[in-house]
Amino acid sequence: MTTTTVNETASAGAARQAPVLPRLLPAAPEDLRHHLARYGPTPYRGQAGQLISDIETSGLTGRGGAAFPVYRKLAIVARARGRKVVVANGAESEPASRKDELLLRAAPNLVLDGLQLAAEATGATEAHLYTHYGPTPEILRALAERAAASLDMVDVTITRAPPRFLAGQESALVNRLGGGPALPTFQPPRVTERGLGGAPTLVQNVETLAHIALIARYGPRWFRAVGTSAEPGSMLTTVYQPDGRCRVVETEIGAPLRTLLSSGPETRAWLVGGYHGTWLPVPQAAALTLEALTLDNGTLKKYGAAAGAGVLAALPSDRCGLTEAARVVGYLAAESAGQCGPCLNGLPRIAAGLAELAGPGHRRQTRADVERWAGLVEGRGACNHPDGTVRFVRSALLVFAPEISLHARGQCSATNRRPFLPLPDGFPTSEEDWT
């Protein structure tokens, strides 16, 4: 599968002006000199409450998947006393997501601006950057250039996230930064109240921090110029088309899904929200896009879906959606923290049942078992991993019901056995591996 990126932006002659879409990605990776020529220095406020008020007015929500109002977490940490910590979360543990990696490579200074602004707004004296790839050349160069120019108020420590699906979860991240395993812990207290070393800790996705850096410069009214009134702004999305192309696109929230995903005869189904997301049947989805199906949580919620971390995929019509779903759920079950019953017992059983459904024949009771286990798991986990997995499974059972019937008779509609959705090395790579 090839990967390309869409990241046109305003020309260099438009430097220091508020950019139109895409707002976050420059035409080419920028060093500090070009970053400052475009945006100017980091706009520190001197008054912590002013930026938080602007963030509240902007309506910015987290771009890591949960879509939680950003100002609330900022305000909680700002009100706390004593030592405070801010963390830029670039773990991007979702195997299908590429947006944070691209942002850190192309515009690291925008992310670091946002991290410093968040530190000022909360009164934090400790800052961390937590990424899947660790200290990349782009990040090291950006930090060195910023240090030479004395731009930053707080030193930044870089920590590499382990290649685990749950490594980017807030409490797992805090555990990792504290020297422990990247495993979630039961909450409360939340990390905003008691995080790294017991200090109130603000964890924000790197894309969220980049938006903060732009809002600090151009204001909440500018941010709301795109998006919807309920969900303003833009977001980065990782889009997989049926021909195997993968690209990162910045789009306004509320954009019609048909402008992002193929809905023609070459497409079997849509996946919205990634591996904790929802499958949508293309005939139904295609009809809806002409009227109302858009990339915003308010609309997607009506169909049991959410934008999540911005992963969208159009499954090719020559692939078996049931097999693709079984591969992903097998991965999700193996990636669980194994600390509570739903993950330790429920997810492996669900994965085994779905793999059986994807085989050349299965027991009549298997589907009912999977649905029953999904009901037992939902809402009972120590973190959201079981719930996200169940959402993915239930939509697969619904959308690929015709395929389940075919497999029960030892048949399959797929003409291409190669996997489509990306998984880390070491997981099954073909339908035969599951059957």
Stockholm file with secondary structure:
# STOCKHOLM 1.0

chainA/1-435         MTTTTVNETASAGAARQAPVLPRLLPAAPEDLRHHLARYGPTPYRGQAGQLISDIETSGLTGRGGAAFPVYRKLAIVARARGRKVVVANGAESEPASRKDELLLRAAPNLVLDGLQLAAEATGATEAHLYTHYGPTPEILRALAERAAASLDMVDVTITRAPPRFLAGQESALVNRLGGGPALPTFQPPRVTERGLGGAPTLVQNVETLAHIALIARYGPRWFRAVGTSAEPGSMLTTVYQPDGRCRVVETEIGAPLRTLLSSGPETRAWLVGGYHGTWLPVPQAAALTLEALTLDNGTLKKYGAAAGAGVLAALPSDRCGLTEAARVVGYLAAESAGQCGPCLNGLPRIAAGLAELAGPGHRRQTRADVERWAGLVEGRGACNHPDGTVRFVRSALLVFAPEISLHARGQCSATNRRPFLPLPDGFPTSEEDWT
#=GR chainA/1-435 SS CCEEECCCCCCGGGTTSCCCSSSSCCSSCCCHHHHHHHHCSCCCCSCHHHHHHHHHHHTCBCTTTTCCBHHHHHHHHHHCCSCCEEEEEECCCCTTCCHHHHHHHHCHHHHHHHHHHHHHHHTCSEEEEEESSCSCHHHHHHHHHHHHTTCCSSCEEEEECCSCTTTTSHHHHHHHHTTSCSCCCCCSSCTTTSCGGGSCEEEEEHHHHHHHHHHHHHCHHHHTTSBCSSSBSEEEEEEECTTSCEEEEEEETTCBGGGTSCCSTTEEEEEESGGGSEEEEHHHHHHHHTTTCBSSHHHHGGGTCCCTTSEEEEEETTSCHHHHHHHHHHHHHHTSCCCSHIIIIIHHHHHHHHHHHTSSCCCTTHHHHHHHHHHHHTTCSSSSHHHHHHHHHHHHHHHTHHHHHHHHTTCCCCSCCSCCSCCCTTSCCSHHHHC
#=GC SS_cons         CCEEECCCCCCGGGTTSCCCSSSSCCSSCCCHHHHHHHHCSCCCCSCHHHHHHHHHHHTCBCTTTTCCBHHHHHHHHHHCCSCCEEEEEECCCCTTCCHHHHHHHHCHHHHHHHHHHHHHHHTCSEEEEEESSCSCHHHHHHHHHHHHTTCCSSCEEEEECCSCTTTTSHHHHHHHHTTSCSCCCCCSSCTTTSCGGGSCEEEEEHHHHHHHHHHHHHCHHHHTTSBCSSSBSEEEEEEECTTSCEEEEEEETTCBGGGTSCCSTTEEEEEESGGGSEEEEHHHHHHHHTTTCBSSHHHHGGGTCCCTTSEEEEEETTSCHHHHHHHHHHHHHHTSCCCSHIIIIIHHHHHHHHHHHTSSCCCTTHHHHHHHHHHHHTTCSSSSHHHHHHHHHHHHHHHTHHHHHHHHTTCCCCSCCSCCSCCCTTSCCSHHHHC
//
